Amino acid sequence: MQGDASYTTVAELFASNTNITEVWRWNPNPDKVQFSDSPSTPTTNSEEWTVWKRNDATEQVLQRMVANSAYLINNSGSSATSITIKQQARSPANTWLISGSNFMGFPSAGTSSSWPVLSNYFASFINGSTTGLPSGTKIYKYIGGPLSSSNPLQVVNTTERLDPDKAYWINLATVSSFTGAVEYEVPGSGGLLFGRTFSALTVGVTNRSTSSVTLTISLDSSEAAPTGQPAIRGAVPLTKRVFNSTTNSYDETPVPSTGSAPAYTVTLAAGGRANLDFGVNRATLSTTSSDFYASILRIKDSAGLTDVRLPVSVQPATAAGLWIGQVNVSQVVSTQQGSGSYTTRPFPLYVLMHLDSAGNARLLRQAFSGRLVTSGNPLGLAVTEARVLGASASDVKPMRFYMPMMPAGSPTITATVSPATFLAGSSVLWNITHSYNDPVNPFVHTYHPDHDNLDARFKTNLGAGKESYTVVRACTFSFTSSPPDGSKVSGWGTTVLGGNYSETLTGLNKVTLSVSGTFAMRRISEIADLDLTTP
C-alpha cells in the first residue's frame, strides 16, 4: 500500500467486511537480524510481522495501515472480495534489509498490459559496482488461496510485469532504498505541506538510470476527505518556480492539471539530479483559517516505469494554532527610590497560547497534541490528557506542553478582547488572577505555618488578606513588524512572532508594580481547533 490510511483503525476499515479476519504487516527493521530467507507463513513469534485478528483481542497489535508498507490480508470468504481503502498520497519509500527476503511494493506506471517488466524496472538498481538485479535473485508473489509450498509463487524476472498494487518478496542480500529509476527527495514524509507560512518548497529528483528521462509533472484533484479529517475546500493553486537570471527573481506559472496542454516537463540526463521548485499563489486562498486545500502532484517518467503521487496541501496564512513563547523581562519599576529600573540580566517567563479560527486567543496551563478520542481520531489539540489517545492506541506519539505559572484551577484564560489578532501593530491583553489560596500564589507555602491559610490549630481556613493575598497580573503582548531589539530573526512575522511585553501586578505589594521587556514565540502546531473539554 503506497498511500496512508492511518486516519482510522484497521477494525474500522474492515468493519463491514466480516470475511476479512486477519491483516499482517511486514516490518522492515534493520535492528533485527532474525529474518526468514524465503517467503513463509507469517508467525506472531517473528519480529517481521505485526498482526490484527478480528476475533482475538490479544492479537490486535496492528492498529492502523500506514504508507509504503506491505500487507497480507486473509479473506476467509468463499469468493474474492474487492475492498476500496481511501489513502492519503505519500512519496515512495523502501527499506531493503541485508538479511532475509524483503517484502515490498513499487510505484510502477501504466495498466496491467503495460506495466514494466521486472528486469526493466530494476535495470537501474545499484548493487555494488553493477546495476540491475544480480543473477539468481529470486522474486515471489502471492497468487491467492492458501499459503503453500507453491504459494508464494516464484516469478520470471524477464516476463513478470510489476503490479503497483502488489507486494513482492525479493531475496537479495543488500542494503538499499531503491524505489524506482527516479528517486525523490521531498521536504517531509507528508509531501509538500505549505501550511500557513511556506510560499516555496523544493522536490529533489535523481535519475538513477543510464539513459536520460523526461518527467511529466501535473496536478490531480484530491478526493473528498474521509470522516473526521479536515474537509477540503479546493485544489492547491500550485505554481512552478523558474529562476530568471535577468530579473534575478523567480517566474511562477500554474502547474497544469493532468492531461492539460502544454505539459510541464523536465529532462534529466543519465545519473543527473535537479531541483523542482514549487510555490503557491496564496492570493487565491480564502481568509478563513480553518480552510484546507489539497491536491496530488503526479510525476511520470518517459520510460514508462514510474508513476509517483505526492501530496500537496496549504492553509490560509493566519496565526491560528498553538504557540510557545518566551518573555524576557528587562525593566522593573522599583519601589525603592534611587534604585535602577533595568535588571542585570533578562528574567525569562514562558507562555503557551492558542489562537482559533474565530479569533479567540487563550493562554493555556497545558496542551496535549495527538489523535483525539473523537470520531475518526483526527489529529488535534486538547487541554486535558484524557481527550488524546495514548501512545499504545495511536500511530502518533502524544505530546504535552506545560506552563507551570498559570493558576491551578484555570486550564485556559481568554484574552480580554475577542476577536484578537497576532498581527504587527496589535496588542493582546490577558488578566491572570492568582487567588489567595492558589498553590502557585507567591504568598502560599504549603509547609510554612504562616503562609498556609490555616489558623494556629491548622483546622480553620483563613480568608483573603490574612496570610495571603489575591494577585492579578495584567499581561499585554504588543506585536511588532520587526524584533524590538533591532536584531535580525529569520521568519519574523510568519514562523516567529513577537514584540514588546508589559505587565502590571496588583496585590503583590501595596502599590501597583510594573515590569516590561520583549517576547518572541514560535508556532508548534497549525491546528486551529482546540478541544476545551475538561473532566
DOKOLDO-787352 format. One record per residue (C-alpha): x, y, z. Coordinates in steps of 0.02 Angstrom, whole numbers, plus 32768, in hexadecimal, padded with zeros to 4 digits. Last residue first. Layout:
# residues N
XYZ/...
This chain:
# residues 535
7D6E83368686/7D9383C38609/7D6083D28552/7DB4846784FE/7DE5840A845F/7E44848E83FD/7E2B84AE8344/7EAA851382DF/7F2A848982C7/7FC984DE8289/803384928313/80D884C38365/80D1857B8334/816385E18374/8162867183F0/81CA870A8414/81BB878384A5/8203882984DF/820F88848583/81A188D28606/817B88D486BF/8100893A8726/80CD892F87DC/8030897A8826/804A89B688D8/802289598978/808488C88930/8056882388DE/7F9F884E88D6/7FAA88A4882E/8027887987A5/803D88D78703/808C8884866C/80DB88C085CB/812188618536/816188A78492/816C884683EE/815C879583B2/812E871D8329/819C869882D8/81618627824B/811186B881EF/813987678231/81EF87408253/822386AC81E7/82DF86C48201/830387388293/837187D18277/839088398313/834E88E88332/831988C783E6/826288DB83B7/826B884B833A/820C887F829D/8155889A826F/812488AD8325/80A288568392/806F889E843A/8053881884C0/7FFF885D855C/7FFA87FE8600/7F8B883D868D/7FBF87D48723/7F4687CC87B5/7F7E878D8860/7F03875988E7/7F52876B8992/7F9B86F68A13/7FA286E28ACF/7F0787408B04/7EDF87A48A67/7E6D87218A1A/7E1386AF8A93/7E5986338B10/7E2E857B8B0F/7E1385318BBB/7E6E84958BF5/7F2984B78BFC/7F1E84E08CB5/7F70858B8C9C/7EF785B48C0F/7F0E85778B5C/7F3785DB8ABF/7FDA857A8AA7/8051860F8AB2/807986268B6B/8081856B8B90/80FC854B8B01/80E584A08AAE/806E84CF8A23/80BD857689FB/804285F489B3/807486AA899E/80BB868E88EF/8012864988B2/803C85A78857/7FD1853B88CB/7F3F85B588B8/7EF985E48962/7EFF86A3894B/7EBE868C889B/7F3A86A4880F/7EE187088789/7F2D871686DB/7EE587A58675/7F13878F85BE/7F2D881E8545/7F52880F848B/7F9E889B8426/7F9D88C2836B/801E89228304/8067888782B4/7FE1880082AA/7FBB87828333/7F0287A3832C/7E7687A083AC/7DBD8787838F/7D9D879E841D/7DDF881684A2/7E0E87E78555/7E718750851B/7E2F86A78552/7E80864A85E2/7E8D858D85D4/7EA384F68646/7E84856986DC/7E7B85128786/7F37850887A4/7F5785BC8770/7FD885C486E3/808F85C78717/80B5851486E5/809985258629/809A847585E1/809F84258534/8073836D8527/809082FC8492/80388263844D/809F81F483D9/803B81D2833C/801281208306/7F9481198393/7F50809F8414/7FF38077846F/802D812D8469/7F92816D84C2/7EFD81B58468/7ED7826B8491/7E3C82AE84EA/7E7082638592/7F0B82D18593/7EA8837185AB/7EBC8418854F/7EAC83C984A3/7EFE83D883FA/7EDB8373835E/7F0582EA82E4/7E63829482B6/7E2981F78312/7D9C81D08297/7D1781F68319/7D5E824E83B2/7DEA8205841E/7E64828283D4/7F05824F837E/7F9882B083C0/7FBB83558415/7FA1838084CC/7F9F84308512/7FC5847685BF/7FA085108627/7F648568858C/7F568620855F/7EC9863584E3/7EAB86A2844C/7DFD868F83FF/7E0C86D1834D/7D8286648303/7E0185F282AC/7E5785CB8351/7EEE861D83A3/7F4C85B98426/7FC985EE84AA/805385A38514/80C2861C8572/816E861785BF/81BE869E862B/827886C38623/82D18749868C/834487B48622/83EC87DC8674/8424886386EC/836F889F86F1/834A895086BB/82E989D18721/83768A058795/83658A2C884E/83608ADF888C/82B98ACE88E1/82848A1C8908/81DD89E588C3/823289B4881F/81E289BF8774/822F89268724/827E89188677/82D188818624/824987FC8624/826F87818598/81CE872A8563/81DB86818510/8156863884A1/80FB859B8470/807485A683ED/7FE2853583C0/7F7E855B8325/7F3185EA82C3/7FAC8670828B/7F60867981DF/7FA786528133/7F1985EE80E6/7F3C853380E1/7F9F84CC8065/7FAD8418802C/800C83AF7FAE/801B82F17FB4/8095829B7F3D/8061821B7EBB/80E381B87E59/80C9815C7DB6/816780FB7D8E/81A980917CFF/815F80D87C5F/820B810D7C1F/81C781BF7C0E/81B781D17CCB/811681FD7D25/80FF827D7DB1/805782A27E03/8040832A7E86/7F9F83047EE4/7F3183907F24/7EF883D97FCB/7EB0847B8010/7E79848F80C6/7E0C8519810D/7E16853181CB/7E6B85DA81BE/7DE486298155/7E3486AE80E7/7E17864E8046/7EA386207FD0/7EC186727F26/7F4586EC7F66/7FA586597FB0/7FE786277F05/805385937F37/8107856F7F07/816784DD7EC1/821F84C47E99/825484207E48/830B84027E70/8374839D7DF8/83E383037DF4/843782A67D67/846E81F07D5E/843981EB7CA8/83FE829A7C7B/835C82DB7CC3/82D6832F7C5A/824B83957CAC/819A83A27C67/8101840C7C8C/808283E37C05/803684657B92/7FB284267B95/7F4683D47C19/7F3F83187C36/7F6183247CF1/7F4383D57D31/7FC584577D06/803C84A07D89/8017855A7D8B/80A385D27D59/812586277DC7/81BE86867D8C/8241868F7E14/82B387257E2E/8359876B7DF2/82FD87C97D68/8372878D7CE0/83A486EE7D3B/82F086B27D3E/82DF861F7DB6/825085AA7D8E/81C6858C7E0E/813985147DE4/809485487E31/801384F07E9E/7F68853E7EBA/7F3984AB7F2D/7E8E84657F00/7DF384887F67/7DA584978014/7DD883E9804C/7D8383B480ED/7DFB8394817C/7DF682DC81B1/7D72828B8220/7D1782358193/7D83821B80F9/7DBE82AE8090/7D7082C57FE5/7DE1828C7F57/7E7382FA7F26/7E8383447E79/7F1B83157E13/7FA9838C7DE9/802C83707D63/80E4834C7D48/812582ED7CB1/81D882B27CCF/824D82977C3D/82D282127C4F/838882087C1A/83D4815B7C15/844580FD7C8F/83C080FE7D17/83CA81487DC5/837981EC7D94/837282577E31/82E582CD7E64/82E6834D7EF2/823F839C7F1F/824684507F59/81CB84BC7FBA/819685727FAA/811385DF7FFF/8115859080AC/80AF85E08138/800485958153/802B84E28122/809084CC8083/80958410809C/80E883C78002/80F8830F802F/80C182C980D8/8167827180F4/81BD831A80EA/821083938072/821183107FE7/82A782B87F9B/827282507F08/82C481BF7EAC/82B281987DF3/82D980E87DB5/826F80A07E41/825980827EFB/830B80597F30/8336807B7FE7/83C37FFD7FEF/84247F82805B/84407EDC8002/84287E228016/83A37DFF7F92/83087D937FA3/827E7E017F61/81CE7DDB7F9F/81507E417F3F/80C37EB67F72/80357ED97EFA/7FD97F7B7ED3/80607FC17E5E/805C7F1E7DF7/81087EFE7DAC/80FB7E937D0F/814C7DE67D12/81A77DB97C71/82627DD47C8F/82597DBD7D4C/82067D137D42/81997CFE7DDC/81A77C8F7E76/80F97C6A7EBB/80C87C917F6D/806F7C157F6A/80C17B797F26/80F87B307FCE/80537B6A8017/7FF37C018052/7F397BED8032/7EE67C497FA2/7F287CDC7F40/7FBE7CED7ECD/803D7D357F45/80DA7D707EEE/818F7D377EF3/82357D7D7EB5/82D87D1C7EB9/837C7D707E8B/83E77CEF7E32/84447D6B7DC5/84557E117E1C/83C67E8F7E05/83FA7F237D9C/84927F907DAB/85437F5E7DDA/85CA7FA47E4C/85717F747EED/84BB7F557EC3/846C7FEC7E72/83BC7FD37E2F/83AE80307D8A/83777F957D29/82FA7F6F7DB3/82627FA77D4F/82A27F537CB1/82BD7EAB7D07/82137EB67D5B/81B47ED77CBA/81607F807CB8/80A27F887CC7/80577F9B7C19/7FD37F137C13/7FA07F267CC9/7F9C7FE37CBC/802680657CB9/80A780977D39/810380407DC8/8104808C7E76/81597FF77ECE/81277F777F52/81807F1D7FDF/81AB7E798037/82677E68804C/82B37DBB8062/83387D9780E3/83CC7DFC811D/840F7E9A80CA/836A7EF480E2/831C7F6A8063/82BB7FFF80A4/824180488027/81F480F4800E/817C813C7F8E/813281E97FB2/808881E08005/7FD681F97FC8/7F4E81ED804C/7EEE814C803E/7E3A81148028/7E3180578034/7DBB80097FB4/7D987F517FCE/7D777ECC7F4A/7D557E1D7F8F/7D787D777F3A/7D067CE77F66/7CED7C687FF2/7D167CE2807B/7DAA7CD680F3/7E057D66809F/7EAD7D7680F5/7F0D7E1580D2/7FCA7E1380C2/80117EC280C7/80A77F1F8080/80CC7FCF80BD/80F180708060/806880CD80BD/8018809E8162/7F8A8029818F/7F5180408242/7F3A7FD882E0/7FAF7F4482CF/7FC57F028380/7F1F7EA88371/7F497DF683A2/7F0E7DF48457/7E637E338422/7E4A7D9883B6/7DB27D978346/7DE97E1482C3/7EA17DEB82C0/7F1D7E7982A9/7FD57E4F8295/80827E998295/81057E31823B/81C17E298222/81E57E1E82DC/81AF7D6A82D0/814D7D0D8356/80AA7D4E830C/80C97CDF8275/80BB7CFF81BC/80BE7C668149/815C7C6C80E2/81AF7CD4805B/82657C9F805E/82FE7CCB80C5/82987CEC8162/82D67D7A81CD/832E7D778275/83A37E0E8269/83407E9B82B8/83817F4D82BE/83607F618203/82A37F588222/823D7F428183/81977F1281D3/811D7EAC816C/80677ED38196/7FE87E4981B2/7F2A7E5D81A8/7EB57DD381E0/7DFA7DAC81DB/7DBD7E04813F/7D197DA58127/7CC67E248199/7CD57EAA8114/7C697F35815F/7CE57F5C81EA/7D7C7F4A8179/7DC07FFB8183/7D7780118233/7DD87F7D8279/7E767FB68220/7E67805E8277/7E498109822A/7EAE819B81E5/7F3E811F81D3/7F1180FC811F/7FB3813780CF/7FDC81198018/8054809F7FC3/800080008000/
